[in-house]
Amino acid sequence: MSIAKRNPLLSTGLFDDFFTRDIMHWGVGNNSTTDTTIPAVNIRETADNFEVEMAAPGMTRDDFRIELDGNQLTITSEKKSESHDNGTGRYTRREFSYQSFRRVFQLPKDVVDVDRIGARYENGLLQLTIPKREEVKKAAPRMIQIQ
């Protein structure tokens, strides 16, 4: 039995991507093997809230759907667009675009106030504020007297 030496450059998919991707649209798919992108998310916890920021430029607030089922928060989006020709009936290029994603987050059980969750979309950023319930908020430190 002979031992075959592997070249790490050949096994990473570099050449597969080079030969199978459209050179004019190299970065369109965010280098994903499925040619899709998933928006980046920042999640911050403060004393009163969880704050979720999702980068989704080029969309409108009507493109999003936010659903809460128990303690599972789902953010989905679907956007379709078409580029039309100049109306002559003949065209040399016509492009359809379809973009969708789905992100699911498990919220801490019995920690969030589900009735006060708020969302807004501004300048390409979807922001969710998920308030904590009053009884689970961290109390301010206090001094205890020694007797």
Short mmCIF file of the C-alpha atoms (twelve columns), coordinates in Angstrom:
data_MODEL
# 
_entry.id   MODEL 
# 
loop_
_atom_site.group_PDB 
_atom_site.id 
_atom_site.type_symbol 
_atom_site.label_atom_id 
_atom_site.label_alt_id 
_atom_site.label_comp_id 
_atom_site.label_asym_id 
_atom_site.label_seq_id 
_atom_site.Cartn_x 
_atom_site.Cartn_y 
_atom_site.Cartn_z 
_atom_site.pdbx_PDB_model_num 
ATOM 1   C CA . MET A 1   0.000   0.000  0.000   1 
ATOM 2   C CA . SER A 2   1.372   3.400  -0.919  1 
ATOM 3   C CA . ILE A 3   0.831   6.597  1.006   1 
ATOM 4   C CA . ALA A 4   -0.562  9.466  -1.058  1 
ATOM 5   C CA . LYS A 5   0.453   12.965 -0.094  1 
ATOM 6   C CA . ARG A 6   -2.398  15.509 -0.130  1 
ATOM 7   C CA . ASN A 7   -1.992  19.110 -1.113  1 
ATOM 8   C CA . PRO A 8   -4.005  21.264 1.338   1 
ATOM 9   C CA . LEU A 9   -4.643  23.888 -1.363  1 
ATOM 10  C CA . LEU A 10  -6.438  21.356 -3.508  1 
ATOM 11  C CA . SER A 11  -8.585  19.939 -0.702  1 
ATOM 12  C CA . THR A 12  -9.996  23.262 0.579   1 
ATOM 13  C CA . GLY A 13  -12.341 23.828 -2.296  1 
ATOM 14  C CA . LEU A 14  -10.345 26.774 -3.649  1 
ATOM 15  C CA . PHE A 15  -10.185 25.337 -7.141  1 
ATOM 16  C CA . ASP A 16  -13.768 24.110 -7.030  1 
ATOM 17  C CA . ASP A 17  -14.911 27.640 -6.228  1 
ATOM 18  C CA . PHE A 18  -12.639 29.136 -8.863  1 
ATOM 19  C CA . PHE A 19  -13.950 26.965 -11.657 1 
ATOM 20  C CA . THR A 20  -17.609 26.752 -10.678 1 
ATOM 21  C CA . ARG A 21  -18.375 30.333 -9.625  1 
ATOM 22  C CA . ASP A 22  -19.169 33.181 -11.951 1 
ATOM 23  C CA . ILE A 23  -16.056 35.393 -11.961 1 
ATOM 24  C CA . MET A 24  -18.147 38.560 -12.379 1 
ATOM 25  C CA . HIS A 25  -20.088 37.747 -9.188  1 
ATOM 26  C CA . TRP A 26  -17.323 36.256 -7.030  1 
ATOM 27  C CA . GLY A 27  -18.435 37.771 -3.707  1 
ATOM 28  C CA . VAL A 28  -22.196 37.820 -4.230  1 
ATOM 29  C CA . GLY A 29  -22.897 34.684 -2.214  1 
ATOM 30  C CA . ASN A 30  -20.692 35.720 0.721   1 
ATOM 31  C CA . ASN A 31  -18.553 32.706 -0.230  1 
ATOM 32  C CA . SER A 32  -21.322 30.339 0.835   1 
ATOM 33  C CA . THR A 33  -21.546 26.956 -0.827  1 
ATOM 34  C CA . THR A 34  -25.305 27.442 -1.199  1 
ATOM 35  C CA . ASP A 35  -25.029 30.954 -2.681  1 
ATOM 36  C CA . THR A 36  -27.044 32.417 0.192   1 
ATOM 37  C CA . THR A 37  -26.210 34.890 2.885   1 
ATOM 38  C CA . ILE A 38  -27.299 34.984 6.489   1 
ATOM 39  C CA . PRO A 39  -27.320 38.412 8.098   1 
ATOM 40  C CA . ALA A 40  -24.840 39.009 10.884  1 
ATOM 41  C CA . VAL A 41  -26.340 39.350 14.368  1 
ATOM 42  C CA . ASN A 42  -25.149 41.065 17.533  1 
ATOM 43  C CA . ILE A 43  -26.837 40.127 20.816  1 
ATOM 44  C CA . ARG A 44  -26.186 42.234 23.886  1 
ATOM 45  C CA . GLU A 45  -27.492 41.746 27.400  1 
ATOM 46  C CA . THR A 46  -28.046 44.738 29.641  1 
ATOM 47  C CA . ALA A 47  -29.494 44.854 33.144  1 
ATOM 48  C CA . ASP A 48  -32.994 45.461 31.729  1 
ATOM 49  C CA . ASN A 49  -33.044 43.959 28.211  1 
ATOM 50  C CA . PHE A 50  -31.621 41.707 25.577  1 
ATOM 51  C CA . GLU A 51  -30.848 43.727 22.440  1 
ATOM 52  C CA . VAL A 52  -30.619 42.036 19.051  1 
ATOM 53  C CA . GLU A 53  -29.133 43.862 16.051  1 
ATOM 54  C CA . MET A 54  -29.318 42.268 12.611  1 
ATOM 55  C CA . ALA A 55  -27.518 43.764 9.608   1 
ATOM 56  C CA . ALA A 56  -29.883 43.572 6.621   1 
ATOM 57  C CA . PRO A 57  -29.206 46.460 4.229   1 
ATOM 58  C CA . GLY A 58  -31.373 47.052 1.196   1 
ATOM 59  C CA . MET A 59  -34.524 45.701 2.785   1 
ATOM 60  C CA . THR A 60  -37.654 47.351 4.106   1 
ATOM 61  C CA . ARG A 61  -39.482 46.618 7.316   1 
ATOM 62  C CA . ASP A 62  -42.232 44.919 5.310   1 
ATOM 63  C CA . ASP A 63  -39.672 42.302 4.178   1 
ATOM 64  C CA . PHE A 64  -39.365 40.905 7.731   1 
ATOM 65  C CA . ARG A 65  -41.550 38.606 9.769   1 
ATOM 66  C CA . ILE A 66  -40.837 38.182 13.476  1 
ATOM 67  C CA . GLU A 67  -42.642 35.408 15.306  1 
ATOM 68  C CA . LEU A 68  -42.540 34.277 18.919  1 
ATOM 69  C CA . ASP A 69  -43.627 30.721 19.694  1 
ATOM 70  C CA . GLY A 70  -43.116 29.897 23.352  1 
ATOM 71  C CA . ASN A 71  -39.520 30.888 24.004  1 
ATOM 72  C CA . GLN A 72  -38.439 30.509 20.370  1 
ATOM 73  C CA . LEU A 73  -37.981 33.760 18.439  1 
ATOM 74  C CA . THR A 74  -37.909 33.385 14.650  1 
ATOM 75  C CA . ILE A 75  -36.881 36.147 12.238  1 
ATOM 76  C CA . THR A 76  -37.568 35.450 8.582   1 
ATOM 77  C CA . SER A 77  -37.310 37.552 5.481   1 
ATOM 78  C CA . GLU A 78  -38.252 37.110 1.871   1 
ATOM 79  C CA . LYS A 79  -37.544 39.586 -0.902  1 
ATOM 80  C CA . LYS A 80  -38.188 39.182 -4.600  1 
ATOM 81  C CA . SER A 81  -37.167 41.641 -7.275  1 
ATOM 82  C CA . GLU A 82  -37.065 41.810 -11.037 1 
ATOM 83  C CA . SER A 83  -35.111 43.943 -13.468 1 
ATOM 84  C CA . HIS A 84  -37.265 44.703 -16.497 1 
ATOM 85  C CA . ASP A 85  -36.193 45.551 -20.000 1 
ATOM 86  C CA . ASN A 86  -37.024 48.884 -21.648 1 
ATOM 87  C CA . GLY A 87  -40.410 47.695 -22.899 1 
ATOM 88  C CA . THR A 88  -39.427 46.699 -26.440 1 
ATOM 89  C CA . GLY A 89  -40.226 43.042 -25.855 1 
ATOM 90  C CA . ARG A 90  -36.675 41.959 -26.714 1 
ATOM 91  C CA . TYR A 91  -33.993 41.966 -24.126 1 
ATOM 92  C CA . THR A 92  -30.475 40.707 -23.918 1 
ATOM 93  C CA . ARG A 93  -30.471 40.379 -20.158 1 
ATOM 94  C CA . ARG A 94  -33.178 40.048 -17.563 1 
ATOM 95  C CA . GLU A 95  -32.428 39.135 -13.984 1 
ATOM 96  C CA . PHE A 96  -34.642 37.755 -11.274 1 
ATOM 97  C CA . SER A 97  -33.556 37.947 -7.676  1 
ATOM 98  C CA . TYR A 98  -34.862 36.034 -4.699  1 
ATOM 99  C CA . GLN A 99  -33.430 36.413 -1.249  1 
ATOM 100 C CA . SER A 100 -34.620 34.778 1.932   1 
ATOM 101 C CA . PHE A 101 -33.290 33.794 5.318   1 
ATOM 102 C CA . ARG A 102 -34.480 32.418 8.620   1 
ATOM 103 C CA . ARG A 103 -32.828 32.853 12.010  1 
ATOM 104 C CA . VAL A 104 -34.132 31.127 15.134  1 
ATOM 105 C CA . PHE A 105 -33.162 32.109 18.675  1 
ATOM 106 C CA . GLN A 106 -34.029 30.384 21.938  1 
ATOM 107 C CA . LEU A 107 -34.951 32.970 24.556  1 
ATOM 108 C CA . PRO A 108 -34.174 32.211 28.195  1 
ATOM 109 C CA . LYS A 109 -37.180 30.526 29.734  1 
ATOM 110 C CA . ASP A 110 -39.192 32.641 32.222  1 
ATOM 111 C CA . VAL A 111 -36.758 35.552 31.871  1 
ATOM 112 C CA . VAL A 112 -38.209 37.781 29.146  1 
ATOM 113 C CA . ASP A 113 -41.373 39.859 29.152  1 
ATOM 114 C CA . VAL A 114 -42.866 38.586 25.884  1 
ATOM 115 C CA . ASP A 115 -45.635 41.200 25.846  1 
ATOM 116 C CA . ARG A 116 -43.181 44.105 25.593  1 
ATOM 117 C CA . ILE A 117 -40.836 42.880 22.824  1 
ATOM 118 C CA . GLY A 118 -40.282 45.658 20.307  1 
ATOM 119 C CA . ALA A 119 -38.661 45.885 16.877  1 
ATOM 120 C CA . ARG A 120 -37.649 48.622 14.453  1 
ATOM 121 C CA . TYR A 121 -35.791 48.770 11.155  1 
ATOM 122 C CA . GLU A 122 -33.671 51.778 10.283  1 
ATOM 123 C CA . ASN A 123 -30.717 52.346 7.923   1 
ATOM 124 C CA . GLY A 124 -30.219 48.656 7.147   1 
ATOM 125 C CA . LEU A 125 -30.322 47.550 10.771  1 
ATOM 126 C CA . LEU A 126 -33.125 45.515 12.346  1 
ATOM 127 C CA . GLN A 127 -33.160 46.129 16.099  1 
ATOM 128 C CA . LEU A 128 -35.144 44.104 18.623  1 
ATOM 129 C CA . THR A 129 -35.499 45.007 22.275  1 
ATOM 130 C CA . ILE A 130 -36.450 42.067 24.455  1 
ATOM 131 C CA . PRO A 131 -37.174 43.304 27.986  1 
ATOM 132 C CA . LYS A 132 -36.481 41.165 31.007  1 
ATOM 133 C CA . ARG A 133 -39.235 40.454 33.499  1 
ATOM 134 C CA . GLU A 134 -39.095 42.646 36.596  1 
ATOM 135 C CA . GLU A 135 -38.589 39.765 39.001  1 
ATOM 136 C CA . VAL A 136 -35.452 38.522 37.211  1 
ATOM 137 C CA . LYS A 137 -33.703 41.859 36.746  1 
ATOM 138 C CA . LYS A 138 -30.492 42.063 38.643  1 
ATOM 139 C CA . ALA A 139 -30.916 44.106 41.798  1 
ATOM 140 C CA . ALA A 140 -28.460 46.906 42.467  1 
ATOM 141 C CA . PRO A 141 -25.750 46.046 44.977  1 
ATOM 142 C CA . ARG A 142 -26.449 47.144 48.527  1 
ATOM 143 C CA . MET A 143 -24.489 47.281 51.725  1 
ATOM 144 C CA . ILE A 144 -25.388 44.932 54.530  1 
ATOM 145 C CA . GLN A 145 -24.806 46.123 58.045  1 
ATOM 146 C CA . ILE A 146 -22.936 43.836 60.402  1 
ATOM 147 C CA . GLN A 147 -24.446 43.663 63.885  1 
# 
